[in-house]
Amino acid sequence: MQMLYRIIMRLKLIPMIEVIYFIYNIGLIHISNGEHTKALEYYFRALERNPFLPPSF
């Protein structure tokens, strides 16, 4: 997941809103795997980029 995050952050062609949703979805993957702490990290990263992203709350 860390590698996927790094790749996404390097891609400058993707609009920022899509990057935020990619980050949020990585959090969803961690939740489904029972990794709640890691999921929170990605939710907070998404919220840092867009504080008004309702699903991250």
PDB file of N, H, CA, C and O in Angstrom:
ATOM      1  N   MET A   1       0.814  -1.182   0.000  1.00  0.00           N
ATOM      2  CA  MET A   1       0.000   0.000   0.000  1.00  0.00           C
ATOM      3  C   MET A   1       0.865   1.255   0.000  1.00  0.00           C
ATOM      4  O   MET A   1       0.531   2.239  -0.660  1.00  0.00           O
ATOM      5  N   GLN A   2       1.966   1.226   0.731  1.00  0.00           N
ATOM      6  H   GLN A   2       2.237   0.427   1.267  1.00  0.00           H
ATOM      7  CA  GLN A   2       2.852   2.396   0.745  1.00  0.00           C
ATOM      8  C   GLN A   2       3.374   2.691  -0.656  1.00  0.00           C
ATOM      9  O   GLN A   2       3.457   3.850  -1.062  1.00  0.00           O
ATOM     10  N   MET A   3       3.724   1.643  -1.389  1.00  0.00           N
ATOM     11  H   MET A   3       3.657   0.702  -1.059  1.00  0.00           H
ATOM     12  CA  MET A   3       4.235   1.838  -2.736  1.00  0.00           C
ATOM     13  C   MET A   3       3.153   2.434  -3.641  1.00  0.00           C
ATOM     14  O   MET A   3       3.433   3.326  -4.443  1.00  0.00           O
ATOM     15  N   LEU A   4       1.929   1.947  -3.514  1.00  0.00           N
ATOM     16  H   LEU A   4       1.701   1.223  -2.863  1.00  0.00           H
ATOM     17  CA  LEU A   4       0.812   2.488  -4.289  1.00  0.00           C
ATOM     18  C   LEU A   4       0.617   3.965  -3.968  1.00  0.00           C
ATOM     19  O   LEU A   4       0.401   4.773  -4.871  1.00  0.00           O
ATOM     20  N   TYR A   5       0.690   4.314  -2.710  1.00  0.00           N
ATOM     21  H   TYR A   5       0.865   3.657  -1.977  1.00  0.00           H
ATOM     22  CA  TYR A   5       0.554   5.712  -2.297  1.00  0.00           C
ATOM     23  C   TYR A   5       1.649   6.564  -2.931  1.00  0.00           C
ATOM     24  O   TYR A   5       1.365   7.645  -3.446  1.00  0.00           O
ATOM     25  N   ARG A   6       2.891   6.096  -2.902  1.00  0.00           N
ATOM     26  H   ARG A   6       3.122   5.217  -2.484  1.00  0.00           H
ATOM     27  CA  ARG A   6       4.001   6.853  -3.480  1.00  0.00           C
ATOM     28  C   ARG A   6       3.822   7.052  -4.976  1.00  0.00           C
ATOM     29  O   ARG A   6       4.091   8.132  -5.500  1.00  0.00           O
ATOM     30  N   ILE A   7       3.368   6.010  -5.664  1.00  0.00           N
ATOM     31  H   ILE A   7       3.149   5.132  -5.239  1.00  0.00           H
ATOM     32  CA  ILE A   7       3.143   6.116  -7.108  1.00  0.00           C
ATOM     33  C   ILE A   7       2.057   7.142  -7.403  1.00  0.00           C
ATOM     34  O   ILE A   7       2.209   7.973  -8.299  1.00  0.00           O
ATOM     35  N   ILE A   8       0.972   7.085  -6.659  1.00  0.00           N
ATOM     36  H   ILE A   8       0.849   6.410  -5.931  1.00  0.00           H
ATOM     37  CA  ILE A   8      -0.126   8.026  -6.865  1.00  0.00           C
ATOM     38  C   ILE A   8       0.348   9.456  -6.641  1.00  0.00           C
ATOM     39  O   ILE A   8      -0.021  10.352  -7.401  1.00  0.00           O
ATOM     40  N   MET A   9       1.148   9.682  -5.623  1.00  0.00           N
ATOM     41  H   MET A   9       1.448   8.954  -5.006  1.00  0.00           H
ATOM     42  CA  MET A   9       1.598  11.028  -5.319  1.00  0.00           C
ATOM     43  C   MET A   9       2.575  11.550  -6.371  1.00  0.00           C
ATOM     44  O   MET A   9       2.698  12.763  -6.544  1.00  0.00           O
ATOM     45  N   ARG A  10       3.264  10.666  -7.069  1.00  0.00           N
ATOM     46  H   ARG A  10       3.164   9.681  -6.928  1.00  0.00           H
ATOM     47  CA  ARG A  10       4.199  11.093  -8.115  1.00  0.00           C
ATOM     48  C   ARG A  10       3.483  11.444  -9.412  1.00  0.00           C
ATOM     49  O   ARG A  10       4.011  12.210 -10.218  1.00  0.00           O
ATOM     50  N   LEU A  11       2.312  10.908  -9.622  1.00  0.00           N
ATOM     51  H   LEU A  11       1.883  10.285  -8.967  1.00  0.00           H
ATOM     52  CA  LEU A  11       1.577  11.181 -10.852  1.00  0.00           C
ATOM     53  C   LEU A  11       0.975  12.577 -10.792  1.00  0.00           C
ATOM     54  O   LEU A  11       0.034  12.823 -10.037  1.00  0.00           O
ATOM     55  N   LYS A  12       1.509  13.466 -11.572  1.00  0.00           N
ATOM     56  H   LYS A  12       2.273  13.266 -12.185  1.00  0.00           H
ATOM     57  CA  LYS A  12       1.029  14.845 -11.578  1.00  0.00           C
ATOM     58  C   LYS A  12      -0.109  15.029 -12.579  1.00  0.00           C
ATOM     59  O   LYS A  12      -0.740  16.086 -12.607  1.00  0.00           O
ATOM     60  N   LEU A  13      -0.375  14.025 -13.393  1.00  0.00           N
ATOM     61  H   LEU A  13       0.137  13.166 -13.371  1.00  0.00           H
ATOM     62  CA  LEU A  13      -1.405  14.146 -14.418  1.00  0.00           C
ATOM     63  C   LEU A  13      -2.812  13.944 -13.873  1.00  0.00           C
ATOM     64  O   LEU A  13      -3.787  14.363 -14.497  1.00  0.00           O
ATOM     65  N   ILE A  14      -2.922  13.311 -12.724  1.00  0.00           N
ATOM     66  H   ILE A  14      -2.130  12.970 -12.217  1.00  0.00           H
ATOM     67  CA  ILE A  14      -4.224  13.029 -12.145  1.00  0.00           C
ATOM     68  C   ILE A  14      -4.696  14.269 -11.383  1.00  0.00           C
ATOM     69  O   ILE A  14      -3.954  14.808 -10.562  1.00  0.00           O
ATOM     70  N   PRO A  15      -5.916  14.722 -11.644  1.00  0.00           N
ATOM     71  CA  PRO A  15      -6.431  15.872 -10.885  1.00  0.00           C
ATOM     72  C   PRO A  15      -6.417  15.593  -9.383  1.00  0.00           C
ATOM     73  O   PRO A  15      -6.608  14.455  -8.954  1.00  0.00           O
ATOM     74  N   MET A  16      -6.193  16.632  -8.594  1.00  0.00           N
ATOM     75  H   MET A  16      -6.038  17.556  -8.942  1.00  0.00           H
ATOM     76  CA  MET A  16      -6.028  16.482  -7.145  1.00  0.00           C
ATOM     77  C   MET A  16      -7.229  15.804  -6.490  1.00  0.00           C
ATOM     78  O   MET A  16      -7.047  15.002  -5.573  1.00  0.00           O
ATOM     79  N   ILE A  17      -8.435  16.099  -6.929  1.00  0.00           N
ATOM     80  H   ILE A  17      -8.582  16.750  -7.674  1.00  0.00           H
ATOM     81  CA  ILE A  17      -9.609  15.484  -6.292  1.00  0.00           C
ATOM     82  C   ILE A  17      -9.582  13.970  -6.459  1.00  0.00           C
ATOM     83  O   ILE A  17      -9.989  13.240  -5.555  1.00  0.00           O
ATOM     84  N   GLU A  18      -9.108  13.493  -7.604  1.00  0.00           N
ATOM     85  H   GLU A  18      -8.778  14.086  -8.338  1.00  0.00           H
ATOM     86  CA  GLU A  18      -9.013  12.050  -7.802  1.00  0.00           C
ATOM     87  C   GLU A  18      -7.944  11.448  -6.905  1.00  0.00           C
ATOM     88  O   GLU A  18      -8.121  10.346  -6.385  1.00  0.00           O
ATOM     89  N   VAL A  19      -6.839  12.156  -6.717  1.00  0.00           N
ATOM     90  H   VAL A  19      -6.695  13.051  -7.139  1.00  0.00           H
ATOM     91  CA  VAL A  19      -5.781  11.678  -5.823  1.00  0.00           C
ATOM     92  C   VAL A  19      -6.324  11.533  -4.411  1.00  0.00           C
ATOM     93  O   VAL A  19      -6.010  10.565  -3.718  1.00  0.00           O
ATOM     94  N   ILE A  20      -7.136  12.488  -3.983  1.00  0.00           N
ATOM     95  H   ILE A  20      -7.391  13.274  -4.546  1.00  0.00           H
ATOM     96  CA  ILE A  20      -7.715  12.436  -2.645  1.00  0.00           C
ATOM     97  C   ILE A  20      -8.581  11.189  -2.498  1.00  0.00           C
ATOM     98  O   ILE A  20      -8.536  10.520  -1.466  1.00  0.00           O
ATOM     99  N   TYR A  21      -9.358  10.879  -3.512  1.00  0.00           N
ATOM    100  H   TYR A  21      -9.394  11.423  -4.350  1.00  0.00           H
ATOM    101  CA  TYR A  21     -10.198   9.687  -3.435  1.00  0.00           C
ATOM    102  C   TYR A  21      -9.373   8.405  -3.500  1.00  0.00           C
ATOM    103  O   TYR A  21      -9.756   7.400  -2.900  1.00  0.00           O
ATOM    104  N   PHE A  22      -8.247   8.419  -4.219  1.00  0.00           N
ATOM    105  H   PHE A  22      -7.937   9.236  -4.706  1.00  0.00           H
ATOM    106  CA  PHE A  22      -7.355   7.260  -4.201  1.00  0.00           C
ATOM    107  C   PHE A  22      -6.841   7.022  -2.786  1.00  0.00           C
ATOM    108  O   PHE A  22      -6.837   5.892  -2.299  1.00  0.00           O
ATOM    109  N   ILE A  23      -6.412   8.094  -2.134  1.00  0.00           N
ATOM    110  H   ILE A  23      -6.416   9.013  -2.530  1.00  0.00           H
ATOM    111  CA  ILE A  23      -5.898   7.987  -0.770  1.00  0.00           C
ATOM    112  C   ILE A  23      -6.991   7.469   0.166  1.00  0.00           C
ATOM    113  O   ILE A  23      -6.749   6.592   0.996  1.00  0.00           O
ATOM    114  N   TYR A  24      -8.181   8.018   0.023  1.00  0.00           N
ATOM    115  H   TYR A  24      -8.378   8.730  -0.650  1.00  0.00           H
ATOM    116  CA  TYR A  24      -9.323   7.567   0.835  1.00  0.00           C
ATOM    117  C   TYR A  24      -9.594   6.075   0.604  1.00  0.00           C
ATOM    118  O   TYR A  24      -9.852   5.337   1.554  1.00  0.00           O
ATOM    119  N   ASN A  25      -9.536   5.637  -0.650  1.00  0.00           N
ATOM    120  H   ASN A  25      -9.327   6.237  -1.422  1.00  0.00           H
ATOM    121  CA  ASN A  25      -9.798   4.226  -0.961  1.00  0.00           C
ATOM    122  C   ASN A  25      -8.728   3.299  -0.397  1.00  0.00           C
ATOM    123  O   ASN A  25      -9.026   2.157  -0.045  1.00  0.00           O
ATOM    124  N   ILE A  26      -7.498   3.768  -0.308  1.00  0.00           N
ATOM    125  H   ILE A  26      -7.257   4.695  -0.594  1.00  0.00           H
ATOM    126  CA  ILE A  26      -6.463   2.965   0.352  1.00  0.00           C
ATOM    127  C   ILE A  26      -6.849   2.761   1.813  1.00  0.00           C
ATOM    128  O   ILE A  26      -6.642   1.684   2.370  1.00  0.00           O
ATOM    129  N   GLY A  27      -7.411   3.797   2.430  1.00  0.00           N
ATOM    130  H   GLY A  27      -7.580   4.672   1.977  1.00  0.00           H
ATOM    131  CA  GLY A  27      -7.912   3.661   3.803  1.00  0.00           C
ATOM    132  C   GLY A  27      -9.019   2.622   3.890  1.00  0.00           C
ATOM    133  O   GLY A  27      -9.063   1.839   4.838  1.00  0.00           O
ATOM    134  N   LEU A  28      -9.913   2.610   2.908  1.00  0.00           N
ATOM    135  H   LEU A  28      -9.877   3.246   2.137  1.00  0.00           H
ATOM    136  CA  LEU A  28     -10.978   1.601   2.889  1.00  0.00           C
ATOM    137  C   LEU A  28     -10.418   0.186   2.799  1.00  0.00           C
ATOM    138  O   LEU A  28     -10.933  -0.732   3.437  1.00  0.00           O
ATOM    139  N   ILE A  29      -9.385   0.014   2.020  1.00  0.00           N
ATOM    140  H   ILE A  29      -8.967   0.760   1.501  1.00  0.00           H
ATOM    141  CA  ILE A  29      -8.752  -1.307   1.893  1.00  0.00           C
ATOM    142  C   ILE A  29      -8.192  -1.742   3.243  1.00  0.00           C
ATOM    143  O   ILE A  29      -8.350  -2.895   3.645  1.00  0.00           O
ATOM    144  N   HIS A  30      -7.541  -0.819   3.937  1.00  0.00           N
ATOM    145  H   HIS A  30      -7.413   0.117   3.610  1.00  0.00           H
ATOM    146  CA  HIS A  30      -6.992  -1.155   5.257  1.00  0.00           C
ATOM    147  C   HIS A  30      -8.107  -1.499   6.243  1.00  0.00           C
ATOM    148  O   HIS A  30      -7.950  -2.419   7.045  1.00  0.00           O
ATOM    149  N   ILE A  31      -9.223  -0.781   6.199  1.00  0.00           N
ATOM    150  H   ILE A  31      -9.350  -0.033   5.547  1.00  0.00           H
ATOM    151  CA  ILE A  31     -10.359  -1.094   7.079  1.00  0.00           C
ATOM    152  C   ILE A  31     -10.854  -2.502   6.804  1.00  0.00           C
ATOM    153  O   ILE A  31     -11.112  -3.262   7.737  1.00  0.00           O
ATOM    154  N   SER A  32     -10.991  -2.857   5.529  1.00  0.00           N
ATOM    155  H   SER A  32     -10.781  -2.240   4.771  1.00  0.00           H
ATOM    156  CA  SER A  32     -11.508  -4.185   5.194  1.00  0.00           C
ATOM    157  C   SER A  32     -10.550  -5.292   5.617  1.00  0.00           C
ATOM    158  O   SER A  32     -10.961  -6.435   5.812  1.00  0.00           O
ATOM    159  N   ASN A  33      -9.268  -4.947   5.758  1.00  0.00           N
ATOM    160  H   ASN A  33      -8.934  -4.018   5.600  1.00  0.00           H
ATOM    161  CA  ASN A  33      -8.272  -5.923   6.225  1.00  0.00           C
ATOM    162  C   ASN A  33      -8.122  -5.908   7.742  1.00  0.00           C
ATOM    163  O   ASN A  33      -7.307  -6.647   8.296  1.00  0.00           O
ATOM    164  N   GLY A  34      -8.908  -5.067   8.414  1.00  0.00           N
ATOM    165  H   GLY A  34      -9.570  -4.467   7.964  1.00  0.00           H
ATOM    166  CA  GLY A  34      -8.839  -4.996   9.870  1.00  0.00           C
ATOM    167  C   GLY A  34      -7.692  -4.151  10.397  1.00  0.00           C
ATOM    168  O   GLY A  34      -7.378  -4.202  11.586  1.00  0.00           O
ATOM    169  N   GLU A  35      -7.062  -3.372   9.521  1.00  0.00           N
ATOM    170  H   GLU A  35      -7.317  -3.331   8.555  1.00  0.00           H
ATOM    171  CA  GLU A  35      -5.923  -2.538   9.910  1.00  0.00           C
ATOM    172  C   GLU A  35      -6.422  -1.113  10.166  1.00  0.00           C
ATOM    173  O   GLU A  35      -6.226  -0.222   9.340  1.00  0.00           O
ATOM    174  N   HIS A  36      -7.056  -0.913  11.294  1.00  0.00           N
ATOM    175  H   HIS A  36      -7.215  -1.638  11.965  1.00  0.00           H
ATOM    176  CA  HIS A  36      -7.737   0.341  11.584  1.00  0.00           C
ATOM    177  C   HIS A  36      -6.778   1.518  11.752  1.00  0.00           C
ATOM    178  O   HIS A  36      -7.092   2.631  11.330  1.00  0.00           O
ATOM    179  N   THR A  37      -5.633   1.293  12.353  1.00  0.00           N
ATOM    180  H   THR A  37      -5.377   0.390  12.697  1.00  0.00           H
ATOM    181  CA  THR A  37      -4.670   2.374  12.550  1.00  0.00           C
ATOM    182  C   THR A  37      -4.148   2.882  11.217  1.00  0.00           C
ATOM    183  O   THR A  37      -4.053   4.091  11.004  1.00  0.00           O
ATOM    184  N   LYS A  38      -3.811   1.967  10.322  1.00  0.00           N
ATOM    185  H   LYS A  38      -3.889   0.985  10.495  1.00  0.00           H
ATOM    186  CA  LYS A  38      -3.331   2.371   9.002  1.00  0.00           C
ATOM    187  C   LYS A  38      -4.431   3.082   8.220  1.00  0.00           C
ATOM    188  O   LYS A  38      -4.163   4.038   7.493  1.00  0.00           O
ATOM    189  N   ALA A  39      -5.656   2.618   8.369  1.00  0.00           N
ATOM    190  H   ALA A  39      -5.874   1.841   8.959  1.00  0.00           H
ATOM    191  CA  ALA A  39      -6.779   3.258   7.680  1.00  0.00           C
ATOM    192  C   ALA A  39      -6.921   4.706   8.136  1.00  0.00           C
ATOM    193  O   ALA A  39      -7.133   5.598   7.314  1.00  0.00           O
ATOM    194  N   LEU A  40      -6.807   4.941   9.433  1.00  0.00           N
ATOM    195  H   LEU A  40      -6.634   4.217  10.100  1.00  0.00           H
ATOM    196  CA  LEU A  40      -6.911   6.305   9.948  1.00  0.00           C
ATOM    197  C   LEU A  40      -5.824   7.213   9.384  1.00  0.00           C
ATOM    198  O   LEU A  40      -6.069   8.387   9.106  1.00  0.00           O
ATOM    199  N   GLU A  41      -4.624   6.663   9.216  1.00  0.00           N
ATOM    200  H   GLU A  41      -4.425   5.710   9.442  1.00  0.00           H
ATOM    201  CA  GLU A  41      -3.535   7.449   8.638  1.00  0.00           C
ATOM    202  C   GLU A  41      -3.925   7.960   7.254  1.00  0.00           C
ATOM    203  O   GLU A  41      -3.706   9.128   6.935  1.00  0.00           O
ATOM    204  N   TYR A  42      -4.501   7.087   6.438  1.00  0.00           N
ATOM    205  H   TYR A  42      -4.679   6.137   6.697  1.00  0.00           H
ATOM    206  CA  TYR A  42      -4.866   7.488   5.084  1.00  0.00           C
ATOM    207  C   TYR A  42      -6.083   8.404   5.076  1.00  0.00           C
ATOM    208  O   TYR A  42      -6.169   9.298   4.234  1.00  0.00           O
ATOM    209  N   TYR A  43      -7.011   8.208   5.979  1.00  0.00           N
ATOM    210  H   TYR A  43      -6.941   7.482   6.664  1.00  0.00           H
ATOM    211  CA  TYR A  43      -8.148   9.125   6.082  1.00  0.00           C
ATOM    212  C   TYR A  43      -7.659  10.526   6.452  1.00  0.00           C
ATOM    213  O   TYR A  43      -8.127  11.520   5.897  1.00  0.00           O
ATOM    214  N   PHE A  44      -6.713  10.598   7.396  1.00  0.00           N
ATOM    215  H   PHE A  44      -6.333   9.791   7.847  1.00  0.00           H
ATOM    216  CA  PHE A  44      -6.180  11.901   7.784  1.00  0.00           C
ATOM    217  C   PHE A  44      -5.408  12.546   6.641  1.00  0.00           C
ATOM    218  O   PHE A  44      -5.464  13.763   6.464  1.00  0.00           O
ATOM    219  N   ARG A  45      -4.685  11.737   5.860  1.00  0.00           N
ATOM    220  H   ARG A  45      -4.639  10.748   6.004  1.00  0.00           H
ATOM    221  CA  ARG A  45      -3.975  12.281   4.694  1.00  0.00           C
ATOM    222  C   ARG A  45      -4.965  12.869   3.695  1.00  0.00           C
ATOM    223  O   ARG A  45      -4.720  13.937   3.135  1.00  0.00           O
ATOM    224  N   ALA A  46      -6.072  12.184   3.472  1.00  0.00           N
ATOM    225  H   ALA A  46      -6.271  11.316   3.927  1.00  0.00           H
ATOM    226  CA  ALA A  46      -7.094  12.688   2.563  1.00  0.00           C
ATOM    227  C   ALA A  46      -7.696  13.979   3.104  1.00  0.00           C
ATOM    228  O   ALA A  46      -7.931  14.922   2.348  1.00  0.00           O
ATOM    229  N   LEU A  47      -7.946  14.024   4.407  1.00  0.00           N
ATOM    230  H   LEU A  47      -7.755  13.259   5.022  1.00  0.00           H
ATOM    231  CA  LEU A  47      -8.519  15.227   5.010  1.00  0.00           C
ATOM    232  C   LEU A  47      -7.550  16.405   4.987  1.00  0.00           C
ATOM    233  O   LEU A  47      -7.981  17.555   4.899  1.00  0.00           O
ATOM    234  N   GLU A  48      -6.248  16.134   5.065  1.00  0.00           N
ATOM    235  H   GLU A  48      -5.899  15.200   5.137  1.00  0.00           H
ATOM    236  CA  GLU A  48      -5.268  17.219   4.972  1.00  0.00           C
ATOM    237  C   GLU A  48      -5.341  17.897   3.612  1.00  0.00           C
ATOM    238  O   GLU A  48      -5.189  19.114   3.505  1.00  0.00           O
ATOM    239  N   ARG A  49      -5.574  17.108   2.584  1.00  0.00           N
ATOM    240  H   ARG A  49      -5.697  16.119   2.671  1.00  0.00           H
ATOM    241  CA  ARG A  49      -5.639  17.649   1.232  1.00  0.00           C
ATOM    242  C   ARG A  49      -6.987  18.279   0.917  1.00  0.00           C
ATOM    243  O   ARG A  49      -7.070  19.204   0.109  1.00  0.00           O
ATOM    244  N   ASN A  50      -8.055  17.776   1.559  1.00  0.00           N
ATOM    245  H   ASN A  50      -7.987  17.025   2.216  1.00  0.00           H
ATOM    246  CA  ASN A  50      -9.378  18.338   1.369  1.00  0.00           C
ATOM    247  C   ASN A  50     -10.160  18.170   2.677  1.00  0.00           C
ATOM    248  O   ASN A  50     -10.732  17.110   2.929  1.00  0.00           O
ATOM    249  N   PRO A  51     -10.182  19.208   3.497  1.00  0.00           N
ATOM    250  CA  PRO A  51     -10.852  19.108   4.794  1.00  0.00           C
ATOM    251  C   PRO A  51     -12.363  18.923   4.698  1.00  0.00           C
ATOM    252  O   PRO A  51     -13.012  18.648   5.707  1.00  0.00           O
ATOM    253  N   PHE A  52     -12.926  19.066   3.518  1.00  0.00           N
ATOM    254  H   PHE A  52     -12.398  19.289   2.698  1.00  0.00           H
ATOM    255  CA  PHE A  52     -14.365  18.960   3.343  1.00  0.00           C
ATOM    256  C   PHE A  52     -14.766  17.648   2.665  1.00  0.00           C
ATOM    257  O   PHE A  52     -15.828  17.568   2.046  1.00  0.00           O
ATOM    258  N   LEU A  53     -13.927  16.628   2.779  1.00  0.00           N
ATOM    259  H   LEU A  53     -13.065  16.693   3.282  1.00  0.00           H
ATOM    260  CA  LEU A  53     -14.218  15.333   2.178  1.00  0.00           C
ATOM    261  C   LEU A  53     -15.071  14.533   3.163  1.00  0.00           C
ATOM    262  O   LEU A  53     -14.535  13.910   4.080  1.00  0.00           O
ATOM    263  N   PRO A  54     -16.372  14.545   2.985  1.00  0.00           N
ATOM    264  CA  PRO A  54     -17.274  13.913   3.968  1.00  0.00           C
ATOM    265  C   PRO A  54     -16.992  12.436   4.278  1.00  0.00           C
ATOM    266  O   PRO A  54     -17.075  12.048   5.444  1.00  0.00           O
ATOM    267  N   PRO A  55     -16.664  11.604   3.296  1.00  0.00           N
ATOM    268  CA  PRO A  55     -16.459  10.189   3.649  1.00  0.00           C
ATOM    269  C   PRO A  55     -15.308   9.952   4.628  1.00  0.00           C
ATOM    270  O   PRO A  55     -15.316   8.964   5.363  1.00  0.00           O
ATOM    271  N   SER A  56     -14.331  10.839   4.643  1.00  0.00           N
ATOM    272  H   SER A  56     -14.324  11.641   4.046  1.00  0.00           H
ATOM    273  CA  SER A  56     -13.185  10.641   5.524  1.00  0.00           C
ATOM    274  C   SER A  56     -13.517  10.870   6.988  1.00  0.00           C
ATOM    275  O   SER A  56     -12.796  10.408   7.873  1.00  0.00           O
ATOM    276  N   PHE A  57     -14.609  11.583   7.245  1.00  0.00           N
ATOM    277  H   PHE A  57     -15.194  11.958   6.527  1.00  0.00           H
ATOM    278  CA  PHE A  57     -15.016  11.785   8.626  1.00  0.00           C
ATOM    279  C   PHE A  57     -15.529  10.498   9.202  1.00  0.00           C
ATOM    280  O   PHE A  57     -15.925  10.458  10.367  1.00  0.00           O
TER     281      PHE A  57
END
